[in-house]
């Protein structure tokens, strides 16, 4: 089966397995043996090039609204899937014309791909179309295996990492309050949405780094906290690969599936703080959560499982 991906990324062609910045959208292309085309080059792609095309419509849509993107992709693909970008409601902050354009593209697609179960419910209700999960993915060839860098028995207490900065989509303030319960240094990534004054807080900020470096850096942490809005869930997935427990909300599939004993209902920060205390003080509980999340990662989120699931979906179109 020939699969094409169409996104705002600037690269053309396939993705080698040693790609240095193998974030989840790149990993999808790699694992499925797909070819990638930047959105602005769609008109140059020959007719009927692919059996299935996956388009990720970017957050910034203003430059695309006069372009019938799904219609054009249908020229080069027999079937077209639109993949959710960010939270299911993010697009409703756009101008009204952009919202209508985005919705029309959803309605013209053959399939809508989503991050989480809650997203499936939303897009099915909005469009009455078939929706399926496109799970977040890690290509782990060059990571040396998760056994070699697992913080065994909770012995590594370098710090706790939170999943984002102090903005509403990451809810970093909430995560920080819970992370402080561990009594360990708190770390956070640096994102494009981070407010400059966050630098003055008692947080160790990790500067931007490529994916493989990120995966090795986070292997040092004792635990993670991600009380943000549900989207792709790569933070929770990455920690699971290392056997590192993560506290987070049930609306995120990679949290609920991979970290069941440290998952709380949305907004239940009180329960999250209780879990932080337990992970810090109860080594047997910590070790159980660590073992369980590694097992669940292999069962539900390995590359083999991902490829089989997606090929079954694409072949059914």
C-alpha positions in Angstrom: 0.0 0.0 0.0 1.3 3.5 -0.9 0.8 6.0 1.8 1.4 9.8 1.6 1.6 12.3 4.5 0.9 16.0 3.8 1.8 18.5 6.6 3.4 21.9 7.1 6.8 20.3 7.7 9.4 21.3 5.0 10.9 17.9 4.2 10.2 15.8 1.2 10.2 12.0 0.9 10.6 9.1 3.4 12.1 9.2 6.9 15.2 7.0 7.8 15.1 5.1 11.0 18.0 7.0 12.4 16.4 10.4 11.9 17.7 12.6 14.7 14.4 14.3 15.5 11.9 11.4 15.5 8.9 13.2 17.0 5.6 11.3 16.6 4.5 12.8 13.3 7.8 11.9 11.8 7.7 8.4 13.4 4.3 7.8 11.7 5.8 8.4 8.3 8.8 6.2 9.1 6.9 3.3 10.6 4.4 3.1 7.7 7.0 3.4 5.0 5.2 6.5 3.8 6.3 9.5 1.7 5.9 13.1 3.0 5.1 16.2 1.0 4.9 19.8 2.3 1.4 21.1 2.0 2.5 23.9 -0.4 3.8 21.3 -2.9 0.6 19.3 -3.2 -0.1 20.7 -6.7 3.2 19.3 -8.0 2.4 15.7 -6.9 1.3 13.5 -9.8 -2.3 12.2 -9.9 -3.1 8.9 -8.2 0.2 8.7 -6.5 -1.1 7.1 -3.3 -3.7 4.7 -2.0 -4.1 6.6 1.2 -3.2 10.2 2.1 -3.0 11.6 5.6 -3.2 15.4 5.9 -2.4 17.3 9.1 -4.0 20.7 8.8 -1.8 23.1 10.7 -2.8 25.4 13.6 -2.1 28.5 11.5 -4.6 28.1 8.6 -4.8 31.7 7.3 -2.6 31.1 4.3 -4.5 28.0 3.3 -8.2 29.0 3.5 -8.5 29.8 -0.3 -7.1 26.4 -1.2 -9.3 23.3 -1.4 -6.8 21.2 0.4 -8.7 17.9 0.7 -10.1 18.2 -2.8 -6.5 18.6 -4.1 -5.2 15.7 -2.1 -8.0 13.5 -3.4 -6.5 14.1 -6.9 -3.3 12.3 -5.7 -4.8 9.8 -3.2 -7.6 7.3 -3.5 -8.7 7.9 0.1 -8.0 11.0 2.3 -7.7 11.0 6.1 -7.6 14.3 8.1 -5.5 14.0 11.3 -6.4 16.1 14.3 -3.9 18.8 15.2 -3.7 19.8 18.9 -6.8 19.6 21.2 -10.2 18.9 19.6 -11.3 22.5 20.3 -8.2 24.4 19.3 -9.4 25.2 15.8 -12.3 27.2 17.3 -10.0 30.0 18.3 -9.5 30.7 14.6 -11.3 33.3 12.6 -14.9 32.2 11.6 -13.9 31.8 8.0 -11.1 29.5 8.9 -13.3 27.5 11.2 -15.8 27.0 8.3 -13.0 26.1 5.9 -11.6 23.5 8.4 -15.0 22.0 9.0 -15.6 21.7 5.3 -12.3 19.8 4.9 -13.3 17.4 7.7 -16.6 16.7 5.9 -14.9 16.1 2.6 -12.5 13.5 4.0 -13.0 9.7 4.0 -11.8 9.3 7.6 -10.9 11.5 10.5 -7.9 10.4 12.7 -7.8 11.4 16.3 -5.5 11.4 19.4 -7.8 10.2 22.2 -11.1 8.4 22.8 -12.7 11.7 23.9 -11.6 13.2 20.5 -13.3 10.3 18.7 -16.6 11.1 20.4 -16.2 14.8 19.6 -15.4 14.4 15.9 -18.0 11.7 15.3 -20.6 14.0 16.9 -19.5 17.0 14.8 -19.3 15.2 11.5 -21.2 11.9 11.7 -18.2 10.4 9.9 -16.0 7.5 10.6 -13.2 8.3 13.1 -10.3 6.2 14.3 -7.3 6.6 16.6 -3.9 7.4 15.2 -1.8 6.6 18.3 1.4 8.4 19.3 4.5 6.5 18.4 8.1 6.0 19.3 10.8 4.6 17.0 13.2 3.1 19.5 15.9 1.5 17.3 18.7 3.6 18.6 17.7 4.0 22.2 19.5 0.9 23.6 16.4 -0.6 25.1 14.5 0.7 28.0 16.1 -1.8 30.5 19.5 -0.1 30.2 18.2 3.3 31.4 15.4 2.4 33.7 15.6 4.1 37.2 15.4 0.7 38.9 13.6 0.5 42.1 13.1 4.2 42.4 16.8 4.6 43.2 17.3 7.5 40.8 15.9 10.6 42.4 17.4 13.3 40.3 14.2 15.2 40.0 10.6 15.3 38.8 9.7 16.6 35.3 6.5 18.4 34.4 4.9 18.1 31.0 4.7 21.8 30.0 4.9 25.5 30.8 2.6 27.9 32.7 0.0 28.3 30.0 -3.6 27.0 29.8 -3.0 24.2 27.3 -0.2 22.7 29.4 -1.5 23.8 32.8 2.1 23.8 34.0 1.2 25.6 37.3 -1.0 22.7 38.3 1.7 20.2 37.4 4.3 22.2 39.3 2.2 22.3 42.5 1.8 18.5 42.4 5.5 17.9 41.5 6.7 19.9 44.5 5.1 17.2 46.7 8.0 14.9 45.9 10.5 17.1 47.6 12.8 16.9 44.6 14.1 19.5 42.1 11.4 20.2 39.5 12.3 20.3 35.8 10.3 21.5 32.8 10.8 21.6 29.0 11.0 24.9 27.2 8.2 25.4 24.6 7.3 28.2 22.2 4.4 29.2 24.5 6.5 29.7 27.6 6.2 33.1 29.3 9.6 34.8 29.8 8.9 35.4 33.5 8.7 31.6 34.1 12.5 31.7 34.1 12.4 33.4 37.5 10.6 30.5 39.2 12.1 27.6 41.1 12.2 25.4 38.0 15.1 23.9 36.1 14.2 24.5 32.4 15.5 22.1 29.8 16.4 24.0 26.6 15.0 22.8 23.3 16.7 19.6 22.1 16.2 17.1 19.3 14.1 14.0 20.0 16.8 11.4 20.7 18.5 13.7 23.1 15.2 14.4 24.9 14.4 10.7 25.3 17.8 10.1 26.9 17.6 13.2 29.2 14.1 12.3 30.6 15.3 8.8 31.5 17.0 10.4 34.5 13.9 11.5 36.3 12.1 9.8 39.2 8.6 10.7 38.0 6.6 12.9 35.7 3.5 15.1 36.2 1.3 16.2 33.2 -2.0 17.8 34.2 -2.4 19.5 30.9 -5.1 19.4 28.2 -5.3 16.2 26.2 -3.6 16.1 22.8 -1.0 13.7 21.4 0.3 12.6 24.8 3.9 12.0 23.8 5.3 13.1 27.2 3.3 10.3 29.0 4.3 7.8 26.3 8.0 8.7 26.5 8.1 8.3 30.3 6.3 4.9 30.0 9.0 3.6 27.6 11.5 4.3 30.4 9.3 2.8 33.1 8.9 6.2 34.8 5.5 6.7 36.5 3.5 9.7 35.4 0.6 11.4 37.1 -2.0 12.8 34.7 -5.6 13.1 33.6 -7.7 10.3 32.3 -8.8 12.2 29.2 -5.4 11.4 27.6 -5.1 7.9 26.2 -1.3 7.5 26.8 -1.9 8.4 30.4 -5.0 6.2 31.1 -3.7 3.2 29.2 0.0 3.3 30.2 -0.2 4.8 33.8 -3.6 3.5 35.1 -2.7 3.6 38.8 -1.4 7.2 38.7 -4.3 8.6 36.6 -6.9 10.9 38.0 -10.1 12.6 36.7 -9.7 16.0 35.0 -9.2 18.7 37.6 -8.7 16.3 40.5 -5.5 17.9 41.7 -6.1 16.8 45.3 -5.9 13.1 44.2 -2.9 13.9 42.1 -1.1 15.3 45.2 -2.0 12.2 47.1 -0.4 10.0 44.4 2.7 12.1 44.4 3.1 11.5 48.1 2.6 7.8 47.6 5.1 7.5 44.8 7.6 9.4 46.9 7.2 7.3 50.0 6.0 3.9 49.0 8.8 2.2 47.0 6.8 -1.0 46.4 4.0 1.1 44.8 6.6 3.0 42.7 8.2 -0.2 41.5 4.8 -1.7 40.6 3.8 1.3 38.6 7.2 1.2 36.9 6.9 -2.4 35.9 3.3 -2.1 34.8 3.8 0.9 32.6 6.7 -0.8 30.7 4.6 -3.9 30.2 1.6 -1.8 28.9 3.9 0.1 26.6 4.9 -3.1 24.8 1.4 -4.4 24.7 -0.3 -1.3 23.4 2.2 1.2 21.9 5.0 -0.8 20.4 5.8 -0.1 16.7 4.6 -3.6 15.7 1.2 -3.0 17.3 0.9 0.5 15.7 1.7 -0.7 12.2 -0.8 -3.6 12.3 -3.5 -1.4 13.6 -3.0 1.4 11.1 -2.7 -0.9 8.1 -5.9 -2.7 9.1 -7.7 0.7 9.2 -6.2 1.9 5.9 -7.0 -1.4 4.1 -10.6 -1.2 5.3 -11.2 2.2 3.5 
